[in-house]
Structures are given as C-alpha cells and as structure tokens.
Amino acid sequence: MEKILYPLWKPAAQDADAFRQALLELAPALEQAGARGLRLAVADTAVAAGEGLRQAKLCDACDGLLSVWLDSNIYRAPIEAVFADHCDHFHAYLVTESAPLVNQQPLGERMAGWTQVVFLERPSGMSEVDWLTVWQGSHTPVAIETQSNFAYRQNVVVRTLSEGAPVIHAIVEESFPEAALASPHAFYDARSDEDLQARLGKMIESCARFIDFERLNVSPMSEYLLRAI
C-alpha cells in the first residue's frame, strides 16, 4: 500500500469553510474510487486564531491537504477525478510515513485541537542520509519533549507525481491542543515564561540542524479522519 499527499488550493471565489464542506462530502466517492484510507486537513475558519503561525516561503500556501492510501499510486487517476473539479489546482506527492506519535480519533468528526502542516526542503549541501538521521533520529525526541503535540507524522517525499509541483522533500502533520493556536505557552506546554524560553530555545536549536527557516511552509489546519486504514 502507498500513501499519496495532495496539497489542494481552493477556487478563489470559494470561502474556506465551503471548500472544507465540499471536500468532506467527497469521502464516499473517494472510497468507491479505491481509497483504502483517507484523511483531510483544511485551513478553515476554525483555525483562524493561528494566522500568525502561517508561513509560505517555499510555495504558495495551500488550503488543504488530502491524504490517500492506495494499493498502488498507479491507480490514482480515479481518485483525482473525484476532487479535481473542486480545486483551483493540486499537486501529488508519493511519501513514506513515520508516526512517532499516534492519536486515536473518531471517524468523520473534526479532531479536537488542530494540525500544523509543514512543507520542508532539505538544506542545500546536506545529504539525504544526514538529513534523515538528524530529523528522525535525534530531533524527534526533542520535538515530543518540548511541545504539546499529541500526534506527529513525518512524511518523506519519495517522488513527485504531478507535473510542475514545487520541490518538497518532506511534509509534516503535527497536532496540538486548541489553545496552542494563539498561546506560545500552550504550544510548548510551558509552565512559566522561563520554561517557555528554555523549550523554545531547545526546539529552535534542534530544528536549525536540518531545516532552512527561509525555505518552508507552515499552515494551521482542521483535521478529519474520513477512513481508517
């Protein structure tokens, strides 16, 4: 089985909540088209308080992220036919998923909290082996220790499946409590200002080893599990 991530851009005339609702209603058709698993994240009004967290330094900020599990990516055409007309445009990335933190959530309902979707580009001059060793090897425990995250999926891009897609080497899906949208203390699970500064400093120092802060996207999104694998 393979996982495909689809960053989605909504039609200009459609608001974020209408875009979300239209995509949610596609779940039965996506299953009929062959999806073994489905998850949807959308930058809707429920995450408006996190606007200050948004960054778009790698490409235009997407409005949604659709996760699809298929027996093989060669069978993706019927899947894409279901949602293509509901987007201004989309891209497709074949990924491998590592999930250091797994969260159980109800099917079809908005997940409590929110999900931070991050697009990463491997720093120039850093080998893939070294990059993954730092990120998945030594950084992951730091991310879990210093933040209030309760779900964490690291998607390494195997290859791009759509023509003209931005170069992205990884896509992160990381979930946080609702309060973390607007509160750094809640984001870092900090008990005091001193604790916040210590946690923030440790996190930034670790991230700087494998992330180019001028080459990434960050988008707060609402998340829905539509079909479990």
RATA-V8725 format. One record per residue. SS is DSSP state (h for helix, s for strand, l for the rest). OMEGA is omega in whole degrees, 0 to 359 (* if undefined). NEAR is the number of other ideal C-beta (glycine too) atoms within 12 Angstrom. Layout:
# RATA-V8725
ss = {SS | SS}
omega = {OMEGA | OMEGA}
near = {NEAR | NEAR}
This chain:
# RATA-V8725
ss = {l | s | s | s | s | s | s | s | s | l | l | l | l | l | l | h | h | h | h | h | h | h | h | h | l | l | h | h | h | h | h | h | l | l | l | l | s | s | s | s | s | s | l | l | h | h | h | h | h | h | h | h | h | l | s | s | l | l | l | l | l | l | l | s | s | s | s | s | s | s | l | l | h | h | h | l | h | h | h | h | h | h | h | h | h | h | l | l | s | s | l | l | s | s | s | s | s | s | s | s | s | l | l | l | l | l | s | l | l | s | l | l | l | s | s | s | s | s | s | s | l | l | l | l | l | l | l | h | h | h | h | h | h | h | h | h | h | h | h | h | h | h | h | h | h | h | l | l | l | l | s | s | s | s | s | s | s | s | s | s | l | l | l | l | l | l | l | l | l | s | s | s | s | s | s | s | l | h | h | h | h | l | l | h | h | h | h | l | l | l | l | l | h | h | h | h | h | h | h | h | h | h | h | h | h | h | h | l | l | l | l | l | l | l | l | s | s | s | s | s | s | s | s | s | s | s | s | l | l}
omega = {182 | 178 | 176 | 175 | 180 | 167 | 185 | 175 | 185 | 172 | 186 | 184 | 185 | 177 | 188 | 182 | 177 | 177 | 178 | 184 | 179 | 180 | 179 | 182 | 180 | 186 | 180 | 179 | 178 | 176 | 180 | 180 | 174 | 181 | 177 | 178 | 183 | 171 | 180 | 172 | 183 | 177 | 185 | 184 | 179 | 180 | 183 | 180 | 180 | 183 | 180 | 179 | 187 | 174 | 178 | 183 | 182 | 178 | 176 | 180 | 178 | 181 | 180 | 177 | 179 | 176 | 182 | 174 | 181 | 174 | 177 | 180 | 179 | 179 | 186 | 184 | 178 | 177 | 183 | 179 | 181 | 187 | 186 | 183 | 180 | 182 | 169 | 173 | 179 | 172 | 183 | 179 | 172 | 186 | 165 | 184 | 169 | 185 | 179 | 176 | 181 | 179 | 175 | 181 | 182 | 179 | 171 | 182 | 176 | 177 | 173 | 184 | 182 | 182 | 175 | 178 | 184 | 172 | 181 | 171 | 180 | 182 | 179 | 178 | 179 | 181 | 179 | 180 | 180 | 181 | 181 | 179 | 179 | 185 | 186 | 181 | 187 | 181 | 186 | 178 | 179 | 180 | 181 | 182 | 190 | 185 | 178 | 182 | 178 | 171 | 187 | 178 | 179 | 182 | 178 | 182 | 176 | 175 | 178 | 183 | 182 | 182 | 176 | 181 | 176 | 176 | 178 | 181 | 178 | 175 | 182 | 171 | 187 | 189 | 186 | 175 | 182 | 183 | 182 | 175 | 187 | 185 | 175 | 178 | 178 | 180 | 182 | 179 | 186 | 181 | 183 | 177 | 179 | 178 | 178 | 182 | 179 | 180 | 179 | 180 | 180 | 180 | 181 | 179 | 180 | 181 | 183 | 180 | 185 | 180 | 169 | 186 | 177 | 182 | 178 | 172 | 176 | 181 | 171 | 182 | 168 | 185 | 178 | 170 | 187 | 175 | 179 | 180 | *}
near = {18 | 30 | 38 | 45 | 46 | 45 | 46 | 41 | 31 | 30 | 21 | 13 | 8 | 22 | 18 | 31 | 22 | 19 | 34 | 33 | 23 | 27 | 40 | 33 | 19 | 34 | 28 | 15 | 25 | 35 | 22 | 15 | 25 | 28 | 36 | 24 | 27 | 39 | 44 | 45 | 46 | 42 | 40 | 33 | 22 | 25 | 37 | 20 | 22 | 33 | 18 | 16 | 29 | 25 | 25 | 24 | 21 | 30 | 24 | 22 | 29 | 38 | 40 | 44 | 46 | 48 | 42 | 44 | 31 | 32 | 19 | 18 | 27 | 14 | 21 | 32 | 19 | 19 | 36 | 31 | 19 | 29 | 36 | 27 | 16 | 32 | 31 | 21 | 27 | 35 | 33 | 38 | 37 | 31 | 35 | 23 | 32 | 22 | 27 | 26 | 25 | 18 | 25 | 14 | 22 | 14 | 20 | 19 | 14 | 29 | 31 | 23 | 30 | 40 | 47 | 40 | 47 | 41 | 38 | 40 | 26 | 27 | 24 | 12 | 10 | 22 | 14 | 19 | 14 | 17 | 28 | 24 | 16 | 26 | 35 | 28 | 20 | 19 | 32 | 29 | 19 | 29 | 37 | 24 | 21 | 28 | 36 | 33 | 35 | 29 | 33 | 32 | 37 | 34 | 35 | 27 | 34 | 22 | 19 | 23 | 31 | 26 | 10 | 12 | 27 | 29 | 19 | 35 | 35 | 38 | 47 | 43 | 44 | 40 | 38 | 38 | 27 | 24 | 20 | 31 | 30 | 20 | 20 | 25 | 22 | 24 | 33 | 33 | 27 | 25 | 14 | 12 | 13 | 13 | 17 | 23 | 18 | 19 | 29 | 23 | 18 | 24 | 31 | 20 | 18 | 25 | 28 | 19 | 22 | 36 | 33 | 21 | 19 | 15 | 26 | 31 | 33 | 32 | 41 | 40 | 48 | 41 | 42 | 35 | 32 | 35 | 28 | 20 | 21}
